[in-house]
Amino acid sequence: MGRTVLERFPAGGPRGHWPAEEFARDRRDEGVAAEVVMDLESDAFLVVVTRPRQEPAG
């Protein structure tokens, strides 16, 4: 399984405001299985979707 990053949000957002969670919820409402993960190296929340890896044709 591979992951595709749909959007990045800085971790230091305003108190009580969760832009990554709101973005992911909107994508889920559209039928996209989006989830929020934390990228510790960049100190950011990532909204990602998991996709099956495609095998190379051959």
All heavy atoms as a GROMACS GRO file, in nm:
protein
  452
    1MET      N    1   0.084  -0.117   0.000
    1MET     CA    2   0.000   0.000   0.000
    1MET      C    3   0.089   0.124   0.000
    1MET      O    4   0.186   0.132   0.071
    1MET     CB    5  -0.090   0.003   0.123
    1MET     CG    6  -0.190  -0.106   0.131
    1MET     SD    7  -0.326  -0.064   0.024
    1MET     CE    8  -0.441  -0.186   0.070
    2GLY      N    9   0.049   0.220  -0.078
    2GLY     CA   10   0.120   0.347  -0.084
    2GLY      C   11   0.031   0.458  -0.029
    2GLY      O   12  -0.090   0.442  -0.018
    3ARG      N   13   0.091   0.567   0.005
    3ARG     CA   14   0.016   0.682   0.056
    3ARG      C   15   0.040   0.801  -0.034
    3ARG      O   16   0.151   0.824  -0.081
    3ARG     CB   17   0.059   0.717   0.198
    3ARG     CG   18   0.007   0.622   0.301
    3ARG     CD   19   0.042   0.673   0.437
    3ARG     NE   20  -0.027   0.594   0.538
    3ARG     CZ   21  -0.012   0.612   0.666
    3ARG    NH1   22   0.069   0.705   0.712
    3ARG    NH2   23  -0.078   0.536   0.752
    4THR      N   24  -0.065   0.877  -0.054
    4THR     CA   25  -0.056   1.001  -0.129
    4THR      C   26  -0.095   1.115  -0.035
    4THR      O   27  -0.198   1.109   0.030
    4THR     CB   28  -0.153   0.999  -0.250
    4THR    OG1   29  -0.118   0.890  -0.334
    4THR    CG2   30  -0.147   1.128  -0.327
    5VAL      N   31  -0.010   1.217  -0.029
    5VAL     CA   32  -0.038   1.333   0.054
    5VAL      C   33  -0.128   1.428  -0.024
    5VAL      O   34  -0.093   1.473  -0.134
    5VAL     CB   35   0.092   1.405   0.096
    5VAL    CG1   36   0.062   1.531   0.176
    5VAL    CG2   37   0.180   1.311   0.176
    6LEU      N   38  -0.244   1.458   0.030
    6LEU     CA   39  -0.336   1.551  -0.034
    6LEU      C   40  -0.306   1.695   0.006
    6LEU      O   41  -0.321   1.786  -0.075
    6LEU     CB   42  -0.481   1.520   0.005
    6LEU     CG   43  -0.536   1.384  -0.036
    6LEU    CD1   44  -0.679   1.368   0.012
    6LEU    CD2   45  -0.527   1.365  -0.186
    7GLU      N   46  -0.267   1.716   0.131
    7GLU     CA   47  -0.244   1.852   0.181
    7GLU      C   48  -0.158   1.848   0.306
    7GLU      O   49  -0.158   1.748   0.378
    7GLU     CB   50  -0.379   1.916   0.214
    7GLU     CG   51  -0.374   2.065   0.239
    7GLU     CD   52  -0.342   2.146   0.115
    7GLU    OE1   53  -0.410   2.129   0.013
    7GLU    OE2   54  -0.247   2.226   0.121
    8ARG      N   55  -0.084   1.955   0.332
    8ARG     CA   56  -0.001   1.970   0.453
    8ARG      C   57  -0.050   2.090   0.532
    8ARG      O   58  -0.085   2.192   0.473
    8ARG     CB   59   0.145   1.995   0.416
    8ARG     CG   60   0.211   1.884   0.345
    8ARG     CD   61   0.353   1.925   0.301
    8ARG     NE   62   0.416   1.816   0.232
    8ARG     CZ   63   0.490   1.724   0.288
    8ARG    NH1   64   0.513   1.729   0.418
    8ARG    NH2   65   0.542   1.626   0.218
    9PHE      N   66  -0.048   2.077   0.664
    9PHE     CA   67  -0.089   2.186   0.752
    9PHE      C   68   0.014   2.200   0.863
    9PHE      O   69   0.051   2.099   0.924
    9PHE     CB   70  -0.226   2.158   0.813
    9PHE     CG   71  -0.336   2.153   0.712
    9PHE    CD1   72  -0.369   2.034   0.648
    9PHE    CD2   73  -0.407   2.268   0.680
    9PHE    CE1   74  -0.470   2.028   0.554
    9PHE    CE2   75  -0.509   2.263   0.585
    9PHE     CZ   76  -0.541   2.143   0.522
   10PRO      N   77   0.059   2.322   0.894
   10PRO     CA   78   0.155   2.339   1.004
   10PRO      C   79   0.093   2.296   1.137
   10PRO      O   80  -0.028   2.314   1.159
   10PRO     CB   81   0.186   2.488   1.003
   10PRO     CG   82   0.085   2.552   0.916
   10PRO     CD   83   0.021   2.446   0.832
   11ALA      N   84   0.175   2.241   1.223
   11ALA     CA   85   0.125   2.190   1.351
   11ALA      C   86   0.088   2.302   1.447
   11ALA      O   87   0.011   2.280   1.539
   11ALA     CB   88   0.230   2.099   1.415
   12GLY      N   89   0.136   2.422   1.427
   12GLY     CA   90   0.112   2.531   1.521
   12GLY      C   91  -0.010   2.615   1.488
   12GLY      O   92  -0.003   2.736   1.493
   13GLY      N   93  -0.119   2.551   1.454
   13GLY     CA   94  -0.241   2.625   1.421
   13GLY      C   95  -0.302   2.691   1.543
   13GLY      O   96  -0.264   2.664   1.656
   14PRO      N   97  -0.400   2.779   1.520
   14PRO     CA   98  -0.466   2.846   1.632
   14PRO      C   99  -0.537   2.747   1.723
   14PRO      O  100  -0.587   2.645   1.677
   14PRO     CB  101  -0.568   2.938   1.565
   14PRO     CG  102  -0.539   2.936   1.421
   14PRO     CD  103  -0.452   2.819   1.392
   15ARG      N  104  -0.542   2.779   1.850
   15ARG     CA  105  -0.606   2.692   1.949
   15ARG      C  106  -0.753   2.673   1.915
   15ARG      O  107  -0.823   2.768   1.882
   15ARG     CB  108  -0.593   2.754   2.087
   15ARG     CG  109  -0.657   2.670   2.195
   15ARG     CD  110  -0.629   2.726   2.329
   15ARG     NE  111  -0.488   2.704   2.356
   15ARG     CZ  112  -0.438   2.690   2.476
   15ARG    NH1  113  -0.516   2.699   2.580
   15ARG    NH2  114  -0.310   2.670   2.494
   16GLY      N  115  -0.798   2.548   1.920
   16GLY     CA  116  -0.937   2.518   1.893
   16GLY      C  117  -0.972   2.508   1.746
   16GLY      O  118  -1.086   2.486   1.709
   17HIS      N  119  -0.872   2.523   1.660
   17HIS     CA  120  -0.894   2.516   1.515
   17HIS      C  121  -0.811   2.400   1.461
   17HIS      O  122  -0.691   2.393   1.486
   17HIS     CB  123  -0.851   2.648   1.451
   17HIS     CG  124  -0.879   2.657   1.306
   17HIS    ND1  125  -1.005   2.657   1.254
   17HIS    CD2  126  -0.795   2.665   1.201
   17HIS    CE1  127  -0.998   2.666   1.123
   17HIS    NE2  128  -0.872   2.671   1.088
   18TRP      N  129  -0.874   2.310   1.389
   18TRP     CA  130  -0.808   2.190   1.340
   18TRP      C  131  -0.821   2.182   1.188
   18TRP      O  132  -0.901   2.104   1.136
   18TRP     CB  133  -0.870   2.066   1.405
   18TRP     CG  134  -0.864   2.072   1.554
   18TRP    CD1  135  -0.961   2.115   1.639
   18TRP    CD2  136  -0.753   2.035   1.635
   18TRP    NE1  137  -0.918   2.107   1.769
   18TRP    CE2  138  -0.790   2.058   1.769
   18TRP    CE3  139  -0.627   1.985   1.608
   18TRP    CZ2  140  -0.706   2.032   1.875
   18TRP    CZ3  141  -0.543   1.959   1.715
   18TRP    CH2  142  -0.581   1.983   1.846
   19PRO      N  143  -0.744   2.261   1.112
   19PRO     CA  144  -0.762   2.265   0.967
   19PRO      C  145  -0.737   2.132   0.897
   19PRO      O  146  -0.806   2.099   0.801
   19PRO     CB  147  -0.664   2.372   0.921
   19PRO     CG  148  -0.567   2.389   1.032
   19PRO     CD  149  -0.640   2.351   1.158
   20ALA      N  150  -0.641   2.052   0.945
   20ALA     CA  151  -0.614   1.923   0.882
   20ALA      C  152  -0.733   1.829   0.901
   20ALA      O  153  -0.775   1.760   0.807
   20ALA     CB  154  -0.487   1.861   0.938
   21GLU      N  155  -0.788   1.826   1.022
   21GLU     CA  156  -0.904   1.740   1.049
   21GLU      C  157  -1.026   1.785   0.969
   21GLU      O  158  -1.101   1.703   0.917
   21GLU     CB  159  -0.937   1.740   1.198
   21GLU     CG  160  -0.832   1.672   1.284
   21GLU     CD  161  -0.826   1.521   1.263
   21GLU    OE1  162  -0.918   1.462   1.204
   21GLU    OE2  163  -0.726   1.462   1.307
   22GLU      N  164  -1.043   1.917   0.956
   22GLU     CA  165  -1.156   1.968   0.879
   22GLU      C  166  -1.142   1.934   0.731
   22GLU      O  167  -1.239   1.894   0.666
   22GLU     CB  168  -1.167   2.120   0.898
   22GLU     CG  169  -1.205   2.157   1.041
   22GLU     CD  170  -1.182   2.303   1.072
   22GLU    OE1  171  -1.140   2.380   0.982
   22GLU    OE2  172  -1.205   2.342   1.188
   23PHE      N  173  -1.021   1.948   0.678
   23PHE     CA  174  -0.995   1.914   0.538
   23PHE      C  175  -1.020   1.766   0.514
   23PHE      O  176  -1.084   1.727   0.415
   23PHE     CB  177  -0.851   1.951   0.501
   23PHE     CG  178  -0.817   1.928   0.358
   23PHE    CD1  179  -0.845   2.025   0.262
   23PHE    CD2  180  -0.754   1.811   0.317
   23PHE    CE1  181  -0.813   2.004   0.129
   23PHE    CE2  182  -0.722   1.789   0.185
   23PHE     CZ  183  -0.751   1.886   0.090
   24ALA      N  184  -0.969   1.681   0.605
   24ALA     CA  185  -0.989   1.536   0.591
   24ALA      C  186  -1.137   1.500   0.599
   24ALA      O  187  -1.186   1.417   0.522
   24ALA     CB  188  -0.910   1.462   0.698
   25ARG      N  189  -1.211   1.562   0.690
   25ARG     CA  190  -1.354   1.537   0.703
   25ARG      C  191  -1.427   1.574   0.574
   25ARG      O  192  -1.513   1.498   0.527
   25ARG     CB  193  -1.413   1.616   0.820
   25ARG     CG  194  -1.563   1.587   0.839
   25ARG     CD  195  -1.631   1.688   0.929
   25ARG     NE  196  -1.623   1.819   0.867
   25ARG     CZ  197  -1.585   1.930   0.931
   25ARG    NH1  198  -1.553   1.926   1.057
   25ARG    NH2  199  -1.580   2.045   0.868
   26ASP      N  200  -1.391   1.686   0.515
   26ASP     CA  201  -1.453   1.727   0.389
   26ASP      C  202  -1.424   1.627   0.278
   26ASP      O  203  -1.511   1.596   0.196
   26ASP     CB  204  -1.406   1.867   0.348
   26ASP     CG  205  -1.457   1.976   0.440
   26ASP    OD1  206  -1.553   1.951   0.518
   26ASP    OD2  207  -1.400   2.086   0.436
   27ARG      N  208  -1.302   1.573   0.274
   27ARG     CA  209  -1.268   1.472   0.172
   27ARG      C  210  -1.348   1.344   0.197
   27ARG      O  211  -1.395   1.280   0.105
   27ARG     CB  212  -1.119   1.440   0.173
   27ARG     CG  213  -1.024   1.555   0.144
   27ARG     CD  214  -1.038   1.625   0.011
   27ARG     NE  215  -1.152   1.708  -0.008
   27ARG     CZ  216  -1.167   1.834   0.040
   27ARG    NH1  217  -1.075   1.890   0.113
   27ARG    NH2  218  -1.276   1.903   0.014
   28ARG      N  219  -1.362   1.304   0.326
   28ARG     CA  220  -1.440   1.185   0.357
   28ARG      C  221  -1.586   1.204   0.318
   28ARG      O  222  -1.650   1.111   0.269
   28ARG     CB  223  -1.427   1.149   0.504
   28ARG     CG  224  -1.290   1.093   0.540
   28ARG     CD  225  -1.286   1.036   0.680
   28ARG     NE  226  -1.307   1.136   0.782
   28ARG     CZ  227  -1.211   1.205   0.843
   28ARG    NH1  228  -1.085   1.184   0.811
   28ARG    NH2  229  -1.240   1.293   0.937
   29ASP      N  230  -1.639   1.325   0.336
   29ASP     CA  231  -1.776   1.354   0.294
   29ASP      C  232  -1.791   1.340   0.143
   29ASP      O  233  -1.900   1.312   0.093
   29ASP     CB  234  -1.816   1.496   0.336
   29ASP     CG  235  -1.837   1.509   0.486
   29ASP    OD1  236  -1.846   1.405   0.555
   29ASP    OD2  237  -1.843   1.624   0.534
   30GLU      N  238  -1.681   1.358   0.068
   30GLU     CA  239  -1.681   1.342  -0.077
   30GLU      C  240  -1.658   1.196  -0.118
   30GLU      O  241  -1.654   1.166  -0.237
   30GLU     CB  242  -1.572   1.429  -0.140
   30GLU     CG  243  -1.596   1.577  -0.123
   30GLU     CD  244  -1.476   1.661  -0.164
   30GLU    OE1  245  -1.368   1.604  -0.194
   30GLU    OE2  246  -1.490   1.784  -0.166
   31GLY      N  247  -1.635   1.108  -0.021
   31GLY     CA  248  -1.615   0.967  -0.051
   31GLY      C  249  -1.470   0.924  -0.060
   31GLY      O  250  -1.440   0.812  -0.099
   32VAL      N  251  -1.377   1.012  -0.023
   32VAL     CA  252  -1.234   0.981  -0.025
   32VAL      C  253  -1.192   0.939   0.116
   32VAL      O  254  -1.221   1.010   0.212
   32VAL     CB  255  -1.152   1.104  -0.071
   32VAL    CG1  256  -1.003   1.074  -0.066
   32VAL    CG2  257  -1.194   1.149  -0.209
   33ALA      N  258  -1.125   0.826   0.128
   33ALA     CA  259  -1.084   0.774   0.259
   33ALA      C  260  -0.959   0.847   0.309
   33ALA      O  261  -0.850   0.792   0.313
   33ALA     CB  262  -1.059   0.624   0.251
   34ALA      N  263  -0.976   0.972   0.349
   34ALA     CA  264  -0.864   1.055   0.394
   34ALA      C  265  -0.844   1.040   0.545
   34ALA      O  266  -0.940   1.024   0.620
   34ALA     CB  267  -0.889   1.201   0.360
   35GLU      N  268  -0.718   1.049   0.587
   35GLU     CA  269  -0.686   1.046   0.729
   35GLU      C  270  -0.574   1.145   0.757
   35GLU      O  271  -0.501   1.185   0.666
   35GLU     CB  272  -0.647   0.906   0.775
   35GLU     CG  273  -0.521   0.853   0.710
   35GLU     CD  274  -0.484   0.714   0.761
   35GLU    OE1  275  -0.498   0.688   0.881
   35GLU    OE2  276  -0.440   0.635   0.679
   36VAL      N  277  -0.561   1.184   0.882
   36VAL     CA  278  -0.458   1.280   0.923
   36VAL      C  279  -0.348   1.204   0.994
   36VAL      O  280  -0.373   1.123   1.083
   36VAL     CB  281  -0.517   1.388   1.015
   36VAL    CG1  282  -0.408   1.484   1.062
   36VAL    CG2  283  -0.628   1.463   0.945
   37VAL      N  284  -0.224   1.232   0.955
   37VAL     CA  285  -0.107   1.176   1.023
   37VAL      C  286  -0.012   1.290   1.055
   37VAL      O  287  -0.016   1.396   0.993
   37VAL     CB  288  -0.035   1.068   0.937
   37VAL    CG1  289  -0.126   0.949   0.913
   37VAL    CG2  290   0.014   1.126   0.807
   38MET      N  291   0.073   1.269   1.153
   38MET     CA  292   0.171   1.370   1.194
   38MET      C  293   0.306   1.337   1.134
   38MET      O  294   0.353   1.224   1.147
   38MET     CB  295   0.181   1.374   1.346
   38MET     CG  296   0.280   1.473   1.401
   38MET     SD  297   0.220   1.638   1.374
   38MET     CE  298   0.356   1.734   1.435
   39ASP      N  299   0.367   1.434   1.067
   39ASP     CA  300   0.504   1.420   1.017
   39ASP      C  301   0.594   1.492   1.117
   39ASP      O  302   0.599   1.615   1.120
   39ASP     CB  303   0.516   1.481   0.878
   39ASP     CG  304   0.657   1.471   0.822
   39ASP    OD1  305   0.743   1.404   0.883
   39ASP    OD2  306   0.682   1.532   0.716
   40LEU      N  307   0.660   1.415   1.202
   40LEU     CA  308   0.740   1.473   1.308
   40LEU      C  309   0.860   1.552   1.255
   40LEU      O  310   0.898   1.654   1.312
   40LEU     CB  311   0.787   1.365   1.405
   40LEU     CG  312   0.676   1.294   1.483
   40LEU    CD1  313   0.734   1.180   1.566
   40LEU    CD2  314   0.600   1.392   1.569
   41GLU      N  315   0.919   1.506   1.145
   41GLU     CA  316   1.037   1.574   1.090
   41GLU      C  317   1.005   1.715   1.044
   41GLU      O  318   1.084   1.806   1.062
   41GLU     CB  319   1.097   1.493   0.976
   41GLU     CG  320   1.166   1.367   1.022
   41GLU     CD  321   1.232   1.293   0.909
   41GLU    OE1  322   1.263   1.355   0.805
   41GLU    OE2  323   1.254   1.172   0.923
   42SER      N  324   0.889   1.734   0.982
   42SER     CA  325   0.853   1.867   0.932
   42SER      C  326   0.759   1.942   1.027
   42SER      O  327   0.721   2.055   0.998
   42SER     CB  328   0.789   1.856   0.794
   42SER     OG  329   0.663   1.791   0.802
   43ASP      N  330   0.720   1.878   1.138
   43ASP     CA  331   0.627   1.936   1.235
   43ASP      C  332   0.500   1.984   1.166
   43ASP      O  333   0.458   2.099   1.179
   43ASP     CB  334   0.694   2.050   1.312
   43ASP     CG  335   0.614   2.092   1.435
   43ASP    OD1  336   0.548   2.004   1.495
   43ASP    OD2  337   0.617   2.211   1.471
   44ALA      N  338   0.441   1.891   1.089
   44ALA     CA  339   0.320   1.924   1.014
   44ALA      C  340   0.223   1.806   1.018
   44ALA      O  341   0.264   1.691   1.036
   44ALA     CB  342   0.355   1.957   0.869
   45PHE      N  343   0.096   1.839   1.004
   45PHE     CA  344  -0.007   1.736   0.988
   45PHE      C  345  -0.028   1.715   0.838
   45PHE      O  346  -0.039   1.812   0.762
   45PHE     CB  347  -0.138   1.781   1.053
   45PHE     CG  348  -0.131   1.786   1.202
   45PHE    CD1  349  -0.128   1.908   1.268
   45PHE    CD2  350  -0.129   1.669   1.278
   45PHE    CE1  351  -0.122   1.914   1.406
   45PHE    CE2  352  -0.123   1.674   1.416
   45PHE     CZ  353  -0.120   1.797   1.480
   46LEU      N  354  -0.033   1.589   0.798
   46LEU     CA  355  -0.054   1.554   0.659
   46LEU      C  356  -0.190   1.488   0.644
   46LEU      O  357  -0.226   1.402   0.724
   46LEU     CB  358   0.053   1.458   0.609
   46LEU     CG  359   0.199   1.495   0.636
   46LEU    CD1  360   0.290   1.384   0.585
   46LEU    CD2  361   0.233   1.629   0.574
   47VAL      N  362  -0.264   1.526   0.543
   47VAL     CA  363  -0.387   1.457   0.508
   47VAL      C  364  -0.350   1.362   0.396
   47VAL      O  365  -0.302   1.404   0.290
   47VAL     CB  366  -0.498   1.554   0.465
   47VAL    CG1  367  -0.623   1.478   0.428
   47VAL    CG2  368  -0.528   1.653   0.577
   48VAL      N  369  -0.367   1.231   0.421
   48VAL     CA  370  -0.323   1.130   0.326
   48VAL      C  371  -0.437   1.035   0.291
   48VAL      O  372  -0.534   1.022   0.364
   48VAL     CB  373  -0.204   1.048   0.381
   48VAL    CG1  374  -0.085   1.137   0.411
   48VAL    CG2  375  -0.243   0.972   0.505
   49VAL      N  376  -0.421   0.972   0.175
   49VAL     CA  377  -0.508   0.862   0.136
   49VAL      C  378  -0.418   0.743   0.107
   49VAL      O  379  -0.306   0.759   0.059
   49VAL     CB  380  -0.596   0.894   0.013
   49VAL    CG1  381  -0.699   0.998   0.047
   49VAL    CG2  382  -0.512   0.939  -0.104
   50THR      N  383  -0.463   0.624   0.142
   50THR     CA  384  -0.389   0.502   0.118
   50THR      C  385  -0.439   0.440  -0.011
   50THR      O  386  -0.560   0.427  -0.031
   50THR     CB  387  -0.406   0.404   0.234
   50THR    OG1  388  -0.364   0.469   0.354
   50THR    CG2  389  -0.324   0.278   0.214
   51ARG      N  390  -0.346   0.407  -0.098
   51ARG     CA  391  -0.381   0.347  -0.226
   51ARG      C  392  -0.301   0.217  -0.243
   51ARG      O  393  -0.187   0.209  -0.201
   51ARG     CB  394  -0.345   0.441  -0.340
   51ARG     CG  395  -0.414   0.576  -0.330
   51ARG     CD  396  -0.388   0.657  -0.455
   51ARG     NE  397  -0.431   0.793  -0.443
   51ARG     CZ  398  -0.554   0.836  -0.466
   51ARG    NH1  399  -0.647   0.751  -0.500
   51ARG    NH2  400  -0.586   0.963  -0.452
   52PRO      N  401  -0.362   0.119  -0.307
   52PRO     CA  402  -0.288  -0.004  -0.334
   52PRO      C  403  -0.173   0.026  -0.432
   52PRO      O  404  -0.190   0.106  -0.523
   52PRO     CB  405  -0.390  -0.099  -0.396
   52PRO     CG  406  -0.507  -0.016  -0.430
   52PRO     CD  407  -0.498   0.113  -0.355
   53ARG      N  408  -0.060  -0.034  -0.407
   53ARG     CA  409   0.053  -0.016  -0.499
   53ARG      C  410   0.029  -0.097  -0.625
   53ARG      O  411  -0.013  -0.211  -0.620
   53ARG     CB  412   0.183  -0.062  -0.433
   53ARG     CG  413   0.226   0.032  -0.327
   53ARG     CD  414   0.372   0.015  -0.296
   53ARG     NE  415   0.405   0.114  -0.193
   53ARG     CZ  416   0.504   0.101  -0.109
   53ARG    NH1  417   0.580  -0.003  -0.112
   53ARG    NH2  418   0.528   0.195  -0.022
   54GLN      N  419   0.059  -0.035  -0.735
   54GLN     CA  420   0.043  -0.104  -0.862
   54GLN      C  421   0.171  -0.176  -0.898
   54GLN      O  422   0.280  -0.120  -0.885
   54GLN     CB  423   0.006  -0.004  -0.972
   54GLN     CG  424  -0.126   0.064  -0.948
   54GLN     CD  425  -0.158   0.165  -1.057
   54GLN    OE1  426  -0.078   0.191  -1.144
   54GLN    NE2  427  -0.278   0.221  -1.051
   55GLU      N  428   0.156  -0.300  -0.941
   55GLU     CA  429   0.272  -0.377  -0.985
   55GLU      C  430   0.311  -0.331  -1.124
   55GLU      O  431   0.225  -0.303  -1.208
   55GLU     CB  432   0.236  -0.527  -0.988
   55GLU     CG  433   0.203  -0.583  -0.851
   55GLU     CD  434   0.319  -0.576  -0.754
   55GLU    OE1  435   0.434  -0.596  -0.798
   55GLU    OE2  436   0.296  -0.549  -0.637
   56PRO      N  437   0.441  -0.322  -1.152
   56PRO     CA  438   0.484  -0.281  -1.285
   56PRO      C  439   0.438  -0.383  -1.390
   56PRO      O  440   0.442  -0.504  -1.367
   56PRO     CB  441   0.636  -0.276  -1.278
   56PRO     CG  442   0.674  -0.338  -1.147
   56PRO     CD  443   0.551  -0.348  -1.063
   57ALA      N  444   0.391  -0.333  -1.502
   57ALA     CA  445   0.347  -0.421  -1.611
   57ALA      C  446   0.468  -0.485  -1.676
   57ALA      O  447   0.573  -0.423  -1.693
   57ALA     CB  448   0.268  -0.340  -1.714
   58GLY      N  449   0.455  -0.607  -1.709
   58GLY     CA  450   0.574  -0.667  -1.770
   58GLY      C  451   0.559  -0.807  -1.791
   58GLY      O  452   0.545  -0.901  -1.830
   0.00000   0.00000   0.00000
